[in-house]
Amino acid sequence: MLIGTPGRLLDHIRKGNVSLGGVGYFVLDEVDEMLKQGFVDDAAELLGMTASGRQVMLCSATLSEEVQKLGRRITTNPVLIDINPNEATVDTIKQICIKTTDEYRDRAVASLINRLNPYLMIIFCMSKERANALGDVLGGMGYNVDVLTGELSQAKRKTVMKKFRDAKLQILVASDIAARGLDIEGVTHVINYDIPHDVDWYVHRIGRTGRAGNEGVAITLYTADEVKWLRNIESKLNVRMEKQNLEGKVIARREQTAAPKKKKPAAPKRGRSAVADKRKAPKTGSNRRQKRK
């Protein structure tokens, strides 16, 4: 079995370290991300090095038109297996939302860590800059924390991940780049420091906990300006998050009700049809022409 990025596998093939002639199954994982990052040509080159009788499988979190085109191009008579969006999140994950403000967000995270005392916790931020900033804040408060972003070298990434897997690191602050492919046993809590605007990213994030039948907790922080993103997630996944305060007390959520539509006043009628007694209506040009005949 060979597992690797397209570019790295091509390097090994060119150096004569490996051959794909005997490959029976060719799997492309995270195809949507490969398309975004421009790795599809490398993947297609690798596919061309395999025997014609191999089976090709494409795995993707989203099924965009580009992904479907690629599937039609490199597969024969493909079968589509689509997971129901309503089943995208598992029942073992308790989903919670907590309202905060941008100014209080860091202190809200610290408060949750103190109350929950997680075994392993991943905190997701929308960018590497925000992840680094939060990591500095939590580290300055004395928490056992490190940061995982796409800018880390492979060696540094391995070091951080090993510490986290071995539970020598309690809290991992990560950018979205780390949400895909992370498979770590024992993650008890996930915090969305920034609420994701993409539902698929939300699913990937909270899926780092509650794995292998274990229970997990996913907490999403949001501000008053981000309520629309919260409702977007709930609507598309058909879920209802439990609203809590920082002390863990359940807060009743207000139901959104649509404002009644105001009826527009009827426009005043014009022409002969607007006159009750049409005999008294002013004659139009066509009527006058008919009378001359």
N, C-alpha and C positions, 0 to 999 in steps of 0.2 A: 504494500500500500504506500502510495506517495501522497503527501499533503504539503501544499505550498502555494505561494503566490505565483501567478503566471510568469512574471519576470524572473523570479528566482529559479523556477523549474527550467526555463529556457537557458539560463546560465549553466546549469548542471548538464543539460543536454549538449550544449555547444562544447563543453569541456570533456564530453565523453563519459561522464559519470553515470548516466542513466539513459535508458531507451524506453519509448512508449509503445513499441511494436506489440508487446504482449498484453496491453491494457484491455480489459474486458468491460470495465465500467468507467465512464468519464463524467465526473460531477463538477458542475460549476455552482458554487455557493455564493450567496449575496450578489446575484447577477445585476440587480438594480444599482448597487454601489459600484460594481465593475464598469457599468455603462457610464455612470457619472464621472468616474475617475480615469476613464480612457484605457482600461485594461482589456477590452473585448478583443482587440486585434491580436494581442498576445495569446489570449485564450483560444482564439480561432486557429492560430498557428500551431498551438499544442494539439488541438483536435485533429488537425491535418496530419499529424505524426502518428496517429493511432490507426489500428486496423479497421476495415470497413464494417466488421461484424460487431463492433463494440456498442454498448448501450449508453446513451447520453441522457443525463438528468440535469435540469436547471432548477435551482432553488432561489426563490426571491420573496422578500417580504411584501413587495408591491408588484402589481401586474400592469405595468404601464404599456402603452402601445409599442414603445421601443423594445421592451422585454419580450412581448409577443412576437414582434417581427424577428428578433434574434432566434427565438424558439422555432419559428417556422423555417428559418434559414438553415439551422444546423441540426435539426431533428427530422425524423420521418414518422409520420402518423403519430404525433405525440398525444399522450393522455394527460389532461389537466386535472390535478388534484388541488382543490381550493378549500382552505380551512374557512369555515363559517366565521365572519367577523364577530358574531355574537359569542363565539367560543374562543376568541383570541386571548382572553385573560382567564386564568384558572381560578376556581373557587377557593383554593387554599391561600390566595393572596387577599388580605384585607385592605381595601382601598379607602384612604382617608384624605380629605382636603382640609387645609387650614388657611384661613385668610390672614394676611399680614400686610406690611408695607415694605417698600424698597429699602427704607432707612433701617427697619427693624429685622430684615431678613437674616442677617448674620447671627444676631442674638436669638432669633427664633430657632435656628439650627442648633445652636449651643444649648438652648433650653430643652430641645427634644433629645439631644444626646444625653444630657444629665438625667432626664426622666426615664428614658427607655433603656439606657445602659446596654446598647446592642452588643451581640457577640461579634458580628461583622456587619458593617454598614457601608453602602455605596451612596454617595451624594452626586447627583448629576447636574451639571451646569451647561448652559447653551454654547459656551465658547471656552477655549483654553485660557483666555485672559481672566474670565470670571472664575474658572476653576483654580487657577494659580492664586488669585486674590483671596478666595475663600480658604484655600489651603494655608496661606500665610496667616490669616486671621485665626483659624482654629489651632494652628501650630503655636501661635503666640499665646493662646489661652491654655496651653499645656496638654492638648489632646494628642493621642497617638494616631497621627494622620499623615498621609502622603498623597501625592497628586499623580494622576495618570491622564496624559493628553497625547495627541498625535505627534507632538514635536519631540517626544522623548526618543533617545537612541534605543536600538533593540536591546542592548545590554542593560540599560537603565530600566526599560520596561520589564524585562525578565526579573530583575532584582526586586522591583516594586511588587510584581505579581506573586513572586515566591514568598515574600514577607506576608502578603495578604492571605495567600492560601494556607500558610503555616500558622495563621492567626497571631503572628508577631506584630501585625499592623491591624488596628481595630477599625479605622475609618479610611475609606478610599474616596477621594474627590476626583471625579472624572468628567471629561467632556464627552459629547455624544459619540465621538469616534470610538470610544471604548465600550459603548453599549452593545455593539454587535460582536458576537463570538465569545463573550466572557462567560465561562462556565466554571463557577466556583462554588463548591459545596459550603454550606453553613452561613450563607448571607441571610441574615434575619430581617434586615431593614433596608429599604431603598427610600431616599428622599429626592424628590424633584425640586431642587433649589430654584430652578427656572422651569415654569410649566412649558412643556413642549407644544409647539403649534401644529405639529404633525402627529396624527393619531398613531401611525406606525412606530414612531420613535417612543411614544408613551408605552406601547406594548413591549417594545424591546427593553426599555429601561426597567419596568417593573418586573419583567420576566427574569431578572437576575436573582430574584428571591422566590420563595415558594416552589423550589425545584424538587423533583423526585418525590413528590407527594408530601413534602414538608410544608409547614405553614410559614407565611411571610407577611410582612407589613409594608405597604407602599404609601408614602405620604407626599402629597403634592401641595406646595406652597403657592399661593396666588394672591394677587392684589385686586383692588376694585376694578382696575382697568383690564384685568386678565380674565374676568368672569366669562367672557365669550369663548375663550379657549377651553375653559373647564367644561362649559356646556357642549362644546364641539366634541370633546372626548367622550363625554357621557352619552351624547346622542348617537354617535357613530358606533360605539361599542355596546350600547344598550345597557349601561351600568349606571348606578347611582352611588356616588361616593358618600361616605359618612363624614359629615362636617363636625370637626372638633375644635376646641381651643387648645392652647399650648399645654394646658394642664390635663388634657385628655378627656375633658367633659364634652359630651355630645351636645351639639347645638342644632336646634330645629332649622331646617332650610326653608326659605320662602319659595313658594311655587311661582314660576313665571307665568303671568297671565297676559294674554294679548289684549291690548287696549281696543275697546269697541270702535269699529269704523264709523265715522260720521257720514251721514247721508248727504250727498251734494244736493243743493236745491235745484229743482227742475228748471231747465233753461226755458225762458219765455218762448212760446210758439210764434212762428212767423208765417206770413202768407195767408192764403184763403182758408187753410185747414185750421188756423187759430181763431177764426171767427165763428161764433156759435151759429148765427144765422148767415149762411153762406150767400144768401141773396143780397145782403148788405155789404159783402166783402168787396174791396176795390177790384176792378177788373184788370186782369193781366193782359200783357200784349197778345198772348195767344188767343185769349177770349175775344179780344177786339177784332182780331183777324177773322175768327170764325163767324162773328156777327155780320161782317161785311159780305161774306159769301152768302 
